[in-house]
Amino acid sequence: MPVPTVLFKNLYAELGIETNASSDDIRRAYRKRALETHPDKLEPGANDKEKQEAERQFHRVHEAFEVLTDPVKRKAYDTRMNARTDPSLLSEEAKRRIRERKEWAQRQREESEKRMAAFRAELEREKREKQEALERMAKEAAMVSELVQDMYQLNPEFAARRQAVLQRKAERLERERAKLHKHPMQRPIHS
């Protein structure tokens, strides 16, 4: 089973050495790679992206050095690296855990997809309901407008009375505004 390099770094490749390199070989390779990747070695006109990339490379080289020069960390790293490249070296317990993690991740993906499908369906339902409500409102507004027009045609004085009411209301508002300008502290209460 191939392992993505993003999940598991090859520290030996980071320093450019073989897996059976001695401590002295590791130190020499580290000094050489540190000088090559150090951010201070960049040209003066380097942009921020180049500086950040140089810092990342330098940190990876330093991390490889720290792990490979510590005998305990190196042995643990070698064991993990060998298990990843040769699955037959894994214990039954490790294989079971890997299998369980994959099953758990698959269930999580399926549940997430179900939740997203339900969410999308709910959004679609709400969108349809809103559209239907807008269509009903438009029909009702057209019906009301039609009714009002019919009332005006059947009872011509209705339009005149409505116009008189609107005129009185406008006059009353104008009087209240005039009072407000004369007595700004006494504001009328509108309900």
N, CA, C and O of each residue as an XYZ file, in Angstrom:
764
protein
N       0.846     -1.177      0.000
C       0.000      0.000      0.000
C       0.882      1.227      0.000
O       1.588      1.463      0.980
N       0.873      2.027     -1.070
C       1.721      3.215     -1.171
C       1.270      4.297     -0.195
O       0.078      4.461      0.064
N       2.228      5.019      0.332
C       1.943      6.075      1.304
C       2.274      7.414      0.681
O       3.367      7.586      0.142
N       1.353      8.374      0.740
C       1.635      9.696      0.198
C       2.806     10.336      0.915
O       2.926     10.210      2.134
N       3.671     11.020      0.185
C       4.837     11.646      0.803
C       4.443     12.781      1.726
O       5.220     13.160      2.603
N       3.250     13.332      1.546
C       2.802     14.422      2.406
C       2.628     13.926      3.833
O       2.923     14.644      4.789
N       2.144     12.684      3.976
C       1.874     12.159      5.302
C       3.139     11.640      5.987
O       3.207     11.623      7.216
N       4.132     11.221      5.218
C       5.323     10.615      5.806
C       6.544     11.136      5.068
O       6.737     10.838      3.890
N       7.369     11.912      5.757
C       8.540     12.517      5.132
C       9.699     11.520      5.138
O       9.908     10.793      6.109
N      10.437     11.503      4.047
C      11.643     10.693      3.994
C      12.791     11.578      4.449
O      13.310     12.387      3.680
N      13.179     11.417      5.699
C      14.194     12.276      6.286
C      15.567     12.031      5.671
O      16.375     12.955      5.574
N      15.836     10.803      5.256
C      17.121     10.504      4.621
C      17.232     11.257      3.287
O      18.278     11.824      2.973
N      16.165     11.255      2.525
C      16.169     11.969      1.246
C      16.301     13.472      1.471
O      16.904     14.173      0.658
N      15.739     13.965      2.567
C      15.823     15.392      2.896
C      17.284     15.821      3.053
O      17.666     16.923      2.657
N      18.101     14.924      3.641
C      19.519     15.231      3.815
C      20.372     14.717      2.659
O      21.556     15.041      2.568
N      19.769     13.912      1.770
C      20.514     13.382      0.630
C      21.483     12.282      1.021
O      22.586     12.205      0.480
N      21.080     11.423      1.961
C      21.967     10.335      2.412
C      21.244      9.003      2.335
O      20.026      8.953      2.161
N      22.000      7.931      2.465
C      21.445      6.577      2.459
C      20.917      6.233      3.848
O      21.276      6.879      4.833
N      20.068      5.218      3.922
C      19.468      4.832      5.209
C      20.492      4.222      6.162
O      20.239      4.156      7.365
N      21.637      3.777      5.658
C      22.656      3.182      6.547
C      23.774      4.174      6.865
O      24.862      3.762      7.266
N      23.524      5.470      6.694
C      24.543      6.501      6.925
C      24.940      6.552      8.396
O      24.121      6.330      9.288
N      26.221      6.850      8.626
C      26.719      6.959     10.000
C      26.379      8.331     10.569
O      25.904      9.211      9.851
N      26.626      8.504     11.862
C      26.366      9.800     12.512
C      27.202     10.902     11.880
O      26.721     12.020     11.694
N      28.457     10.592     11.547
C      29.324     11.592     10.909
C      28.788     11.970      9.532
O      28.807     13.143      9.158
N      28.302     10.963      8.766
C      27.721     11.241      7.450
C      26.505     12.159      7.588
O      26.298     13.062      6.777
N      25.708     11.912      8.624
C      24.498     12.725      8.857
C      24.896     14.171      9.166
O      24.293     15.110      8.647
N      25.923     14.342     10.020
C      26.360     15.703     10.379
C      26.889     16.454      9.153
O      26.557     17.620      8.939
N      27.721     15.769      8.350
C      28.271     16.414      7.153
C      27.143     16.805      6.185
O      27.125     17.911      5.645
N      26.210     15.874      5.982
C      25.098     16.147      5.058
C      24.239     17.297      5.583
O      23.755     18.127      4.813
N      24.058     17.334      6.907
C      23.259     18.422      7.493
C      23.924     19.770      7.256
O      23.267     20.723      6.839
N      25.252     19.855      7.525
C      25.942     21.130      7.330
C      25.819     21.601      5.879
O      25.560     22.774      5.608
N      26.010     20.659      4.959
C      25.939     20.996      3.533
C      24.534     21.471      3.162
O      24.389     22.510      2.519
N      23.492     20.723      3.559
C      22.103     21.076      3.218
C      21.660     22.348      3.947
O      20.903     23.142      3.388
N      22.121     22.551      5.188
C      21.755     23.761      5.928
C      22.300     24.998      5.223
O      21.619     26.020      5.130
N      23.548     24.897      4.721
C      24.118     26.030      3.989
C      23.379     26.276      2.679
O      23.199     27.420      2.260
N      22.948     25.179      2.032
C      22.234     25.320      0.757
C      20.843     25.923      0.937
O      20.387     26.701      0.099
N      20.176     25.567      2.021
C      18.766     25.949      2.180
C      18.538     27.121      3.121
O      17.402     27.570      3.274
N      19.589     27.626      3.754
C      19.386     28.697      4.740
C      18.797     29.932      4.057
O      19.274     30.344      3.000
N      17.758     30.524      4.661
C      17.098     31.692      4.058
C      18.040     32.882      3.820
O      17.802     33.684      2.917
N      19.104     33.003      4.620
C      20.044     34.118      4.447
C      20.855     33.991      3.159
O      21.482     34.960      2.731
N      20.852     32.817      2.538
C      21.606     32.591      1.307
C      20.854     33.069      0.061
O      21.396     33.035     -1.043
N      19.619     33.510      0.237
C      18.825     33.989     -0.905
C      19.372     35.310     -1.436
O      20.049     36.050     -0.722
N      19.073     35.586     -2.677
C      19.441     36.862     -3.292
C      18.730     38.001     -2.554
O      17.639     37.788     -2.025
N      19.298     39.168     -2.505
C      18.654     40.295     -1.805
C      17.278     40.658     -2.366
O      16.437     41.185     -1.637
N      17.042     40.387     -3.641
C      15.761     40.755     -4.254
C      14.707     39.658     -4.161
O      13.688     39.739     -4.846
N      14.921     38.632     -3.331
C      13.960     37.524     -3.236
C      12.638     38.022     -2.657
O      12.613     38.855     -1.751
N      11.537     37.491     -3.200
C      10.216     37.910     -2.702
C       9.821     37.091     -1.471
O      10.525     36.158     -1.085
N       8.696     37.447     -0.864
C       8.253     36.788      0.367
C       7.991     35.305      0.169
O       8.292     34.497      1.048
N       7.434     34.944     -0.976
C       7.137     33.530     -1.244
C       8.421     32.711     -1.277
O       8.476     31.618     -0.714
N       9.438     33.227     -1.923
C      10.723     32.526     -1.980
C      11.346     32.422     -0.586
O      11.935     31.398     -0.239
N      11.215     33.474      0.201
C      11.764     33.449      1.572
C      11.046     32.410      2.426
O      11.677     31.672      3.183
N       9.709     32.359      2.298
C       8.950     31.371      3.076
C       9.303     29.952      2.664
O       9.433     29.073      3.517
N       9.460     29.720      1.370
C       9.833     28.386      0.885
C      11.212     27.999      1.401
O      11.421     26.854      1.801
N      12.153     28.934      1.397
C      13.496     28.657      1.915
C      13.437     28.321      3.398
O      14.134     27.415      3.855
N      12.612     29.040      4.155
C      12.461     28.741      5.586
C      11.891     27.347      5.794
O      12.352     26.607      6.663
N      10.875     26.980      4.988
C      10.283     25.643      5.112
C      11.323     24.562      4.823
O      11.413     23.571      5.548
N      12.106     24.756      3.765
C      13.137     23.770      3.433
C      14.163     23.665      4.553
O      14.557     22.565      4.941
N      14.592     24.811      5.070
C      15.585     24.808      6.142
C      15.045     24.081      7.378
O      15.771     23.318      8.014
N      13.770     24.316      7.718
C      13.180     23.639      8.879
C      13.076     22.139      8.659
O      13.276     21.366      9.596
N      12.765     21.707      7.430
C      12.701     20.265      7.137
C      14.074     19.628      7.295
O      14.191     18.530      7.840
N      15.119     20.314      6.819
C      16.487     19.798      6.957
C      16.853     19.700      8.434
O      17.422     18.700      8.872
N      16.527     20.730      9.194
C      16.839     20.723     10.635
C      16.072     19.610     11.356
O      16.627     18.932     12.221
N      14.805     19.424     11.004
C      14.002     18.353     11.612
C      14.614     16.984     11.298
O      14.699     16.125     12.176
N      15.034     16.786     10.061
C      15.663     15.511      9.685
C      16.923     15.287     10.511
O      17.160     14.178     10.989
N      17.723     16.315     10.682
C      18.948     16.209     11.476
C      18.632     15.832     12.925
O      19.272     14.948     13.494
N      17.637     16.508     13.521
C      17.283     16.219     14.913
C      16.839     14.773     15.112
O      17.215     14.139     16.098
N      16.051     14.256     14.196
C      15.552     12.887     14.333
C      16.667     11.878     14.084
O      16.823     10.925     14.848
N      17.435     12.077     13.033
C      18.420     11.071     12.642
C      19.673     11.059     13.517
O      20.408     10.071     13.512
N      19.933     12.129     14.266
C      21.108     12.117     15.159
C      20.769     11.567     16.533
O      21.676     11.246     17.301
N      19.500     11.450     16.862
C      19.091     10.850     18.137
C      18.833      9.354     17.884
O      17.930      9.010     17.122
N      19.625      8.455     18.520
C      19.490      7.014     18.234
C      18.086      6.457     18.494
O      17.617      5.594     17.751
N      17.420      6.939     19.532
C      16.078      6.442     19.856
C      15.070      6.912     18.809
O      14.269      6.119     18.314
N      15.113      8.193     18.476
C      14.193      8.739     17.467
C      14.454      8.112     16.100
O      13.525      7.846     15.338
N      15.746      7.877     15.798
C      16.079      7.296     14.488
C      15.550      5.872     14.384
O      15.014      5.481     13.347
N      15.699      5.095     15.455
C      15.214      3.709     15.423
C      13.693      3.683     15.256
O      13.165      2.884     14.483
N      12.988      4.563     15.986
C      11.519      4.622     15.874
C      11.125      5.054     14.462
O      10.181      4.514     13.885
N      11.848      6.025     13.911
C      11.554      6.494     12.546
C      11.787      5.368     11.541
O      10.956      5.132     10.664
N      12.926      4.670     11.670
C      13.233      3.567     10.745
C      12.170      2.479     10.817
O      11.783      1.920      9.791
N      11.698      2.176     12.022
C      10.663      1.151     12.186
C       9.388      1.578     11.471
O       8.786      0.792     10.740
N       8.982      2.816     11.683
C       7.773      3.312     11.006
C       7.951      3.326      9.495
O       7.049      2.938      8.752
N       9.118      3.776      9.044
C       9.370      3.863      7.605
C       9.346      2.464      6.980
O       8.771      2.276      5.908
N       9.957      1.499      7.631
C       9.966      0.129      7.099
C       8.569     -0.462      7.090
O       8.205     -1.172      6.152
N       7.783     -0.180      8.118
C       6.407     -0.703      8.176
C       5.565     -0.098      7.062
O       4.686     -0.765      6.515
N       5.823      1.144      6.727
C       5.038      1.782      5.670
C       5.435      1.274      4.283
O       4.596      1.175      3.388
N       6.707      0.956      4.114
C       7.144      0.474      2.801
C       6.937     -1.024      2.644
O       6.844     -1.515      1.519
N       6.862     -1.779      3.772
C       6.661     -3.233      3.711
C       5.549     -3.602      4.697
O       5.832     -3.831      5.873
N       4.281     -3.664      4.243
C       3.162     -3.939      5.139
C       3.260     -5.285      5.863
O       2.605     -5.480      6.887
N       4.062     -6.205      5.351
C       4.182     -7.501      6.031
C       4.885     -7.365      7.376
O       4.797     -8.267      8.209
N       5.587     -6.243      7.604
C       6.264     -6.030      8.887
C       5.313     -5.540      9.979
O       5.689     -5.489     11.150
N       4.101     -5.183      9.609
C       3.133     -4.691     10.584
C       2.595     -5.849     11.424
O       2.397     -6.956     10.923
N       2.365     -5.580     12.692
C       1.754     -6.587     13.558
C       0.268     -6.683     13.230
O      -0.292     -5.806     12.573
N      -0.348     -7.736     13.684
C      -1.788     -7.906     13.459
C      -2.565     -6.774     14.122
O      -3.565     -6.298     13.585
N      -2.102     -6.353     15.284
C      -2.761     -5.254     16.007
C      -2.686     -3.964     15.179
O      -3.676     -3.242     15.068
N      -1.526     -3.677     14.604
C      -1.360     -2.475     13.789
C      -2.232     -2.554     12.535
O      -2.853     -1.565     12.146
N      -2.277     -3.707     11.916
C      -3.120     -3.887     10.731
C      -4.590     -3.678     11.086
O      -5.333     -3.049     10.333
N      -5.011     -4.214     12.255
C      -6.395     -4.061     12.700
C      -6.716     -2.587     12.917
O      -7.775     -2.114     12.505
N      -5.794     -1.852     13.569
C      -6.028     -0.432     13.816
C      -6.112      0.360     12.517
O      -6.947      1.254     12.377
N      -5.247      0.028     11.575
C      -5.286      0.714     10.271
C      -6.610      0.449      9.586
O      -7.228      1.365      9.042
N      -7.050     -0.802      9.611
C      -8.318     -1.175      8.989
C      -9.482     -0.445      9.670
O     -10.367      0.081      8.995
N      -9.476     -0.414     11.013
C     -10.539      0.276     11.752
C     -10.550      1.771     11.441
O     -11.617      2.369     11.304
N      -9.368      2.374     11.331
C      -9.302      3.804     11.002
C      -9.882      4.070      9.621
O     -10.610      5.042      9.423
N      -9.554      3.201      8.666
C     -10.094      3.370      7.317
C     -11.605      3.220      7.321
O     -12.309      3.991      6.668
N     -12.113      2.223      8.060
C     -13.567      2.024      8.137
C     -14.225      3.220      8.794
O     -15.265      3.689      8.332
N     -13.626      3.720      9.874
C     -14.174      4.889     10.573
C     -14.194      6.098      9.634
O     -15.187      6.821      9.569
N     -13.093      6.311      8.910
C     -13.021      7.449      7.987
C     -14.077      7.307      6.892
O     -14.693      8.295      6.493
N     -14.288      6.081      6.405
C     -15.304      5.859      5.373
C     -16.695      6.173      5.923
O     -17.497      6.812      5.243
N     -16.989      5.726      7.153
C     -18.296      6.020      7.765
C     -18.483      7.523      7.944
O     -19.567      8.056      7.707
N     -17.413      8.201      8.368
C     -17.502      9.650      8.545
C     -17.795     10.347      7.219
O     -18.615     11.263      7.166
N     -17.123      9.913      6.142
C     -17.392     10.493      4.819
C     -18.835     10.261      4.411
O     -19.502     11.174      3.923
N     -19.327      9.023      4.612
C     -20.704      8.704      4.226
C     -21.705      9.531      5.025
O     -22.669     10.054      4.466
N     -21.477      9.650      6.343
C     -22.375     10.453      7.178
C     -22.341     11.921      6.757
O     -23.376     12.585      6.711
N     -21.156     12.415      6.455
C     -21.025     13.798      6.023
C     -21.769     14.010      4.704
O     -22.460     15.015      4.532
N     -21.629     13.072      3.785
C     -22.334     13.178      2.499
C     -23.854     13.145      2.712
O     -24.590     13.877      2.051
N     -24.319     12.294      3.636
C     -25.754     12.239      3.933
C     -26.235     13.572      4.495
O     -27.277     14.085      4.088
N     -25.461     14.134      5.442
C     -25.842     15.423      6.035
C     -25.872     16.516      4.975
O     -26.779     17.349      4.960
N     -24.880     16.513      4.090
C     -24.839     17.522      3.040
C     -26.010     17.349      2.073
O     -26.598     18.334      1.626
N     -26.352     16.090      1.750
C     -27.487     15.850      0.856
C     -28.778     16.333      1.514
O     -29.615     16.958      0.863
N     -28.938     16.039      2.819
C     -30.131     16.486      3.535
C     -30.175     18.015      3.584
O     -31.240     18.611      3.418
N     -29.036     18.643      3.809
C     -28.961     20.099      3.859
C     -29.347     20.706      2.511
O     -30.119     21.663      2.445
N     -28.798     20.132      1.438
C     -29.134     20.629      0.096
C     -30.621     20.448     -0.201
O     -31.257     21.330     -0.780
N     -31.177     19.285      0.202
C     -32.602     19.035     -0.032
C     -33.445     20.053      0.736
O     -34.439     20.556      0.214
N     -33.051     20.359      1.974
C     -33.780     21.343      2.786
C     -33.711     22.730      2.137
O     -34.710     23.448      2.082
N     -32.521     23.098      1.648
C     -32.387     24.392      0.966
C     -33.270     24.445     -0.278
O     -33.921     25.456     -0.542
N     -33.289     23.361     -1.032
C     -34.111     23.308     -2.241
C     -35.596     23.417     -1.895
O     -36.354     24.105     -2.578
N     -36.004     22.721     -0.814
C     -37.399     22.770     -0.380
C     -37.777     24.193      0.022
O     -38.827     24.694     -0.379
N     -36.920     24.849      0.816
C     -37.184     26.227      1.231
C     -37.246     27.162      0.026
O     -38.077     28.069     -0.017
N     -36.375     26.944     -0.940
C     -36.374     27.771     -2.146
C     -37.693     27.608     -2.910
O     -38.273     28.588     -3.379
N     -38.167     26.339     -3.029
C     -39.447     26.096     -3.717
C     -40.592     26.757     -2.964
O     -41.465     27.379     -3.570
N     -40.588     26.620     -1.616
C     -41.657     27.216     -0.814
C     -41.674     28.734     -0.972
O     -42.743     29.333     -1.089
N     -40.504     29.354     -0.976
C     -40.441     30.808     -1.142
C     -40.961     31.210     -2.519
O     -41.704     32.181     -2.657
N     -40.560     30.451     -3.530
C     -41.019     30.745     -4.885
C     -42.536     30.618     -4.979
O     -43.207     31.462     -5.572
N     -43.072     29.535     -4.376
C     -44.534     29.344     -4.385
C     -45.235     30.468     -3.637
O     -46.280     30.954     -4.070
N     -44.648     30.887     -2.495
C     -45.245     31.985     -1.728
C     -45.240     33.280     -2.542
O     -46.219     34.026     -2.529
N     -44.144     33.547     -3.245
C     -44.077     34.751     -4.082
C     -45.116     34.698     -5.201
O     -45.752     35.703     -5.520
N     -45.279     33.523     -5.786
C     -46.278     33.383     -6.853
C     -47.691     33.598     -6.300
O     -48.516     34.257     -6.933
N     -47.967     33.031     -5.100
C     -49.290     33.238     -4.469
C     -49.526     34.710     -4.179
O     -50.610     35.240     -4.425
N     -48.488     35.370     -3.649
C     -48.630     36.788     -3.328
C     -48.894     37.603     -4.594
O     -49.708     38.526     -4.587
N     -48.208     37.256     -5.668
C     -48.429     37.980     -6.926
C     -49.853     37.765     -7.422
O     -50.498     38.704     -7.888
N     -50.348     36.525     -7.325
C     -51.728     36.244     -7.744
C     -52.721     37.007     -6.873
O     -53.679     37.593     -7.378
N     -52.483     36.995     -5.549
C     -53.383     37.690     -4.629
C     -53.363     39.196     -4.883
O     -54.405     39.850     -4.841
N     -52.164     39.750     -5.150
C     -52.073     41.182     -5.438
C     -52.833     41.515     -6.717
O     -53.503     42.545     -6.803
N     -52.723     40.638     -7.706
C     -53.459     40.865     -8.961
C     -54.963     40.794     -8.707
O     -55.730     41.578     -9.265
N     -55.387     39.833     -7.848
C     -56.817     39.705     -7.526
C     -57.314     40.948     -6.806
O     -58.387     41.461     -7.123
N     -56.550     41.432     -5.847
C     -56.947     42.631     -5.092
C     -57.044     43.822     -6.031
O     -57.999     44.597     -5.973
N     -56.051     43.959     -6.893
C     -56.069     45.067     -7.848
C     -57.296     44.976     -8.757
O     -57.934     45.985     -9.056
N     -57.614     43.772     -9.185
C     -58.783     43.552    -10.029
C     -60.064     43.889     -9.275
O     -60.975     44.505     -9.827
N     -60.127     43.476     -7.991
C     -61.311     43.779     -7.169
C     -61.501     45.283     -6.990
O     -62.616     45.796     -7.085
N     -60.399     45.978     -6.731
C     -60.473     47.423     -6.544
C     -60.954     48.091     -7.832
O     -61.792     48.992     -7.794
N     -60.426     47.650     -8.956
C     -60.868     48.217    -10.238
C     -62.358     47.948    -10.475
O     -63.091     48.819    -10.942
N     -62.793     46.720    -10.143
C     -64.222     46.399    -10.274
C     -65.068     47.290     -9.370
O     -66.127     47.768     -9.777
N     -64.590     47.516     -8.124
C     -65.340     48.369     -7.196
C     -65.449     49.792     -7.746
O     -66.508     50.414     -7.659
N     -64.348     50.308     -8.315
C     -64.384     51.650     -8.884
C     -65.376     51.730    -10.035
O     -66.082     52.726    -10.194
N     -65.422     50.666    -10.838
C     -66.350     50.680    -11.977
C     -67.799     50.568    -11.519
O     -68.673     51.240    -12.068
N     -68.067     49.722    -10.514
C     -69.433     49.543    -10.021
C     -69.913     50.732     -9.202
O     -71.097     51.070     -9.224
N     -69.006     51.359     -8.486
C     -69.387     52.434     -7.590
C     -68.415     53.600     -7.797
O     -67.430     53.704     -7.067
N     -68.668     54.481     -8.779
C     -67.732     55.562     -9.101
C     -67.494     56.515     -7.934
O     -66.417     57.104     -7.837
N     -68.494     56.682     -7.030
C     -68.291     57.609     -5.906
C     -67.285     57.055     -4.901
O     -66.736     57.809     -4.097
N     -67.037     55.730     -4.938
C     -66.052     55.120     -4.039
C     -64.669     55.731     -4.274
O     -63.957     56.032     -3.316
N     -64.289     55.913     -5.518
C     -62.998     56.508     -5.847
C     -62.937     57.948     -5.349
O     -61.903     58.393     -4.851
N     -64.052     58.680     -5.484
C     -64.078     60.067     -5.028
C     -63.951     60.122     -3.508
O     -63.226     60.959     -2.971
N     -64.672     59.210     -2.804
C     -64.581     59.192     -1.330
C     -63.164     58.838     -0.886
O     -62.634     59.423      0.059
N     -62.562     57.880     -1.573
C     -61.187     57.479     -1.223
C     -60.247     58.659     -1.425
O     -59.374     58.915     -0.596
N     -60.426     59.369     -2.516
C     -59.573     60.520     -2.794
C     -59.760     61.595     -1.723
O     -58.793     62.240     -1.318
N     -61.009     61.794     -1.259
C     -61.282     62.795     -0.214
C     -60.608     62.383      1.095
O     -60.041     63.226      1.791
N     -60.663     61.109      1.431
C     -60.023     60.614      2.666
C     -58.514     60.836      2.586
O     -57.908     61.315      3.544
N     -57.918     60.499      1.475
C     -56.472     60.700      1.309
C     -56.112     62.177      1.394
O     -55.068     62.531      1.942
N     -56.957     63.029      0.862
C     -56.722     64.482      0.912
C     -56.771     64.975      2.352
O     -55.908     65.747      2.769
N     -57.792     64.530      3.132
C     -57.904     64.951      4.544
C     -56.702     64.465      5.344
O     -56.187     65.190      6.196
N     -56.258     63.253      5.077
C     -55.106     62.697      5.786
C     -53.858     63.539      5.484
O     -53.093     63.846      6.397
N     -53.648     63.907      4.240
C     -52.498     64.721      3.859
C     -52.556     66.085      4.530
O     -51.528     66.599      4.971
N     -53.779     66.694      4.616
C     -53.931     67.990      5.264
C     -53.625     67.896      6.747
O     -52.969     68.773      7.309
N     -54.112     66.808      7.396
C     -53.861     66.613      8.828
C     -52.359     66.485      9.088
O     -51.845     67.078     10.037
N     -51.659     65.722      8.263
C     -50.206     65.579      8.425
C     -49.508     66.924      8.256
O     -48.563     67.233      8.982
N     -49.965     67.707      7.317
C     -49.364     69.016      7.079
C     -49.568     69.922      8.288
O     -48.648     70.643      8.676
N     -50.782     69.899      8.905
C     -51.041     70.711     10.109
C     -50.128     70.270     11.254
O     -49.593     71.107     11.982
N     -49.948     68.943     11.414
C     -49.085     68.450     12.504
C     -47.637     68.866     12.289
O     -46.931     69.173     13.250
N     -47.196     68.878     11.061
C     -45.827     69.330     10.771
C     -45.684     70.819     11.090
O     -44.663     71.259     11.618
N     -46.716     71.577     10.762
C     -46.673     73.018     11.035
C     -46.616     73.259     12.533
O     -45.874     74.128     12.991
N     -47.396     72.493     13.312
C     -47.365     72.631     14.777
C     -45.990     72.261     15.318
O     -45.475     72.909     16.228
N     -45.420     71.241     14.763
C     -44.122     70.767     15.221
C     -43.067     71.853     15.020
O     -42.187     72.028     15.862
N     -43.154     72.576     13.914
C     -42.184     73.640     13.666
C     -42.401     74.815     14.604
O     -41.445     75.496     14.975
N     -43.657     75.060     14.996
C     -43.937     76.160     15.928
C     -43.530     75.784     17.347
O     -42.973     76.613     18.066
N     -43.803     74.528     17.766
C     -43.518     74.062     19.124
C     -42.692     72.770     19.045
O     -43.254     71.683     19.180
N     -41.391     72.861     18.832
C     -40.580     71.655     18.632
C     -40.530     70.737     19.854
O     -40.254     69.548     19.691
N     -40.782     71.229     21.066
C     -40.712     70.397     22.258
C     -41.960     69.520     22.400
O     -41.907     68.470     23.042
N     -43.053     69.932     21.821
C     -44.314     69.154     21.931
C     -44.486     68.347     20.654
O     -44.995     68.850     19.652
N     -44.067     67.122     20.699
C     -44.195     66.269     19.529
C     -45.451     65.423     19.660
O     -45.686     64.833     20.715
N     -46.254     65.353     18.623
C     -47.460     64.519     18.679
C     -47.094     63.039     18.701
O     -46.088     62.626     18.125
N     -47.907     62.265     19.360
C     -47.686     60.819     19.430
C     -48.504     60.186     18.335
O     -49.718     60.377     18.263
N     -47.828     59.416     17.463
C     -48.499     58.722     16.361
C     -48.616     57.260     16.716
O     -47.699     56.670     17.287
N     -49.741     56.684     16.377
C     -49.877     55.242     16.648
C     -50.029     54.498     15.362
O     -50.156     53.273     15.368
